[in-house]
Amino acid sequence: MKFKKIICWPPLLAGVGAGVTIGILTYITYISFLADSVYGLWLATSFGSTVVVVFGYPDNEFAQPKNVLLGHLLCTLVGVVFVTIFKITQDRSIFFLTIALAIGIAVMLMMAFKITHPPAGGNTIVVMLAQDSFQYLIFPIMVGAVTIIIGGIVYNRFILKKNYPLKWF
């Protein structure tokens, strides 16, 4: 009886679900046949905290698919726009201001559109530090976010028998 309690312990199950999902993204990024292709990048640093929200707190508004997908998309887009259109460089004299402005805009837009997903805020910084392009929006951001959402649905709905997502839009 005690063994079943340990196996069904919510933090353990959330950790397993999060680990398996990040493991899949890591496998595709580094080992799969896609690894050496243009489509090989499926992993982003912000996904580590996204799986905490989706697997650990699936009832939270920030864990809902709309917030995960559109929050990541919006924050990454803000970073890409700053790098691409405004030709932001890493000139130390103004770079701190441009990152601050980009993050402020990303947070404002997430809140205004009701698609807040706190881990996604990191995408803006990563994009600006890496001077990344629009392709980063698709690989890894959109594809990775969809993979996490699918993992969250499988984990929460089919394994834990929870109602996830609570709402799609």
PASE-798172 format. One line per field, with one value per residue (C-alpha): x, y, z; residue number from 0; residue in one letter. Coordinates in Angstrom, 3 decimals, decimal comma. Each point is the difference from the previous one (the first is absolute). Last residue first. Layout:
<atoms>
X	[X  ...] $
Y	[Y  ...] $
Z	[Z  ...] $
i	[NUM  ...] $
aa	[A  ...] $
</atoms>
This chain:
<atoms>
X	[-8,755  0,720  -1,513  0,535  2,636  0,116  -2,797  1,965  0,112  3,604  1,290  -2,383  -0,984  2,987  2,883  -1,366  -1,212  3,241  2,082  -2,107  0,484  3,747  0,239  -1,978  2,411  2,985  -1,337  -0,857  3,248  2,700  -0,161  -2,960  0,714  3,756  -0,425  -0,848  3,612  2,327  2,396  1,019  -0,320  -3,169  -1,627  0,929  -1,388  -3,341  -0,254  0,329  -3,443  -1,426  0,433  -2,674  -2,835  -2,469  -2,432  -2,615  0,570  0,807  2,014  2,122  0,388  1,193  2,402  1,503  0,231  1,818  2,297  0,860  0,601  2,296  1,909  0,324  1,179  2,646  1,255  0,530  3,606  0,857  -0,277  -1,577  -1,739  -3,630  -0,708  -3,457  -1,685  1,940  1,164  -2,985  -2,435  1,624  -0,290  -3,661  -0,719  1,517  -2,232  -3,096  0,575  0,844  -3,093  -2,112  0,864  0,110  -2,848  -2,342  0,977  -0,931  2,848  -0,084  -3,651  1,017  -1,830  2,991  2,303  2,872  -0,115  -0,816  1,687  3,188  0,030  0,124  2,932  2,263  -1,530  1,545  3,425  -1,105  -0,017  -1,351  3,020  0,367  -2,154  2,892  1,576  2,695  -2,322  -2,931  1,131  -0,355  2,833  0,465  -3,197  -2,448  1,446  -0,067  -3,659  -0,879  1,980  -1,746  -3,319  1,221  1,447  -3,154  -2,203  2,372  0,272  -3,763  -0,478  2,510  -1,559  -3,481  0,859  -1,650  3,065  0,584  -3,642  -0,011  3,084  -1,733  -2,824] $
Y	[29,746  -3,655  -0,257  -2,220  -1,852  -2,369  -1,665  -2,442  -3,778  -0,118  -2,096  0,876  3,594  1,363  -1,872  -0,243  3,607  1,291  -1,910  1,491  3,467  -0,599  -1,114  3,055  2,238  -1,741  0,403  3,652  0,973  -2,292  0,280  2,113  3,331  -0,641  0,207  3,701  0,769  -0,147  2,640  -2,515  2,556  1,471  -3,363  -1,178  3,170  -0,181  -3,727  0,557  1,580  -3,333  -1,486  2,394  -1,106  2,860  -0,335  2,524  2,230  3,050  -2,082  -1,637  3,347  1,858  -2,795  -0,031  3,812  0,142  -2,810  1,854  3,290  -1,635  -1,828  3,263  1,951  -2,525  -0,017  3,784  0,569  -3,671  -0,172  -3,423  0,931  0,795  0,375  1,484  -2,318  -3,161  -0,010  1,858  -1,941  -3,297  0,836  1,036  -3,131  -2,201  1,573  -0,347  -3,598  -1,244  1,679  -1,224  -3,661  -0,210  2,442  -1,613  -3,483  0,701  -0,052  3,755  -0,298  -2,464  -3,333  -1,801  0,974  -2,501  -1,366  3,172  2,500  -1,958  -0,993  3,681  0,580  -2,347  1,151  3,433  -1,396  -0,970  -3,455  -1,025  0,900  -2,644  1,430  1,555  -3,439  -1,650  -1,121  -0,944  -3,645  -0,110  0,460  3,635  2,017  -2,905  -1,659  3,270  0,616  -3,568  0,281  3,292  -1,864  -3,012  2,201  2,091  -3,091  -1,693  3,119  0,482  -3,638  0,344  3,264  -1,587  -3,108  -2,898  -2,283  0,821  -0,580  -3,294  -1,144  0,749  -2,406] $
Z	[-25,711  0,713  3,430  3,036  -1,959  1,646  1,974  2,064  -0,586  1,305  -2,907  -2,828  0,703  1,887  -1,633  -3,527  0,063  1,498  -2,547  -2,799  1,505  0,355  -3,641  -1,109  1,933  -1,587  -3,529  0,587  1,726  -1,386  -2,976  -1,158  1,689  -0,244  -3,773  0,453  0,895  2,992  1,318  2,691  2,796  -1,516  -0,557  3,495  1,603  -1,790  0,644  3,754  0,102  -1,133  3,483  1,329  -2,309  -0,348  -2,894  1,094  -3,069  2,142  2,482  -2,664  -1,778  3,109  0,919  -3,502  -0,103  3,328  -1,074  -3,212  1,835  2,548  -2,743  -1,937  3,032  0,988  -3,595  -0,039  1,135  -0,184  -3,790  -0,349  -3,194  -0,684  -3,700  0,723  -2,465  0,619  3,623  1,462  -2,168  0,988  3,704  -0,323  -2,037  2,677  2,628  -2,190  -1,073  3,490  1,456  -2,930  0,492  3,782  0,629  -2,523  1,205  3,648  2,513  0,760  1,072  2,705  0,106  -1,518  2,896  0,095  -3,542  -1,952  2,362  0,630  -3,688  -0,939  2,363  -1,900  -3,295  0,531  -0,880  -3,493  -1,614  -3,395  -2,151  -2,697  -2,780  -1,951  0,064  2,072  2,791  -2,254  -0,223  3,764  2,503  1,054  -0,526  -0,338  3,101  1,943  -0,857  0,992  3,247  0,778  -0,255  1,984  2,740  0,345  0,240  2,459  2,144  0,009  1,035  2,824  1,188  -0,123  2,096  -1,852  0,116  3,680  0,921  -1,938  1,939  3,302  -0,837] $
i	[168  167  166  165  164  163  162  161  160  159  158  157  156  155  154  153  152  151  150  149  148  147  146  145  144  143  142  141  140  139  138  137  136  135  134  133  132  131  130  129  128  127  126  125  124  123  122  121  120  119  118  117  116  115  114  113  112  111  110  109  108  107  106  105  104  103  102  101  100  99  98  97  96  95  94  93  92  91  90  89  88  87  86  85  84  83  82  81  80  79  78  77  76  75  74  73  72  71  70  69  68  67  66  65  64  63  62  61  60  59  58  57  56  55  54  53  52  51  50  49  48  47  46  45  44  43  42  41  40  39  38  37  36  35  34  33  32  31  30  29  28  27  26  25  24  23  22  21  20  19  18  17  16  15  14  13  12  11  10  9  8  7  6  5  4  3  2  1  0] $
aa	[F  W  K  L  P  Y  N  K  K  L  I  F  R  N  Y  V  I  G  G  I  I  I  T  V  A  G  V  M  I  P  F  I  L  Y  Q  F  S  D  Q  A  L  M  V  V  I  T  N  G  G  A  P  P  H  T  I  K  F  A  M  M  L  M  V  A  I  G  I  A  L  A  I  T  L  F  F  I  S  R  D  Q  T  I  K  F  I  T  V  F  V  V  G  V  L  T  C  L  L  H  G  L  L  V  N  K  P  Q  A  F  E  N  D  P  Y  G  F  V  V  V  V  T  S  G  F  S  T  A  L  W  L  G  Y  V  S  D  A  L  F  S  I  Y  T  I  Y  T  L  I  G  I  T  V  G  A  G  V  G  A  L  L  P  P  W  C  I  I  K  K  F  K  M] $
</atoms>
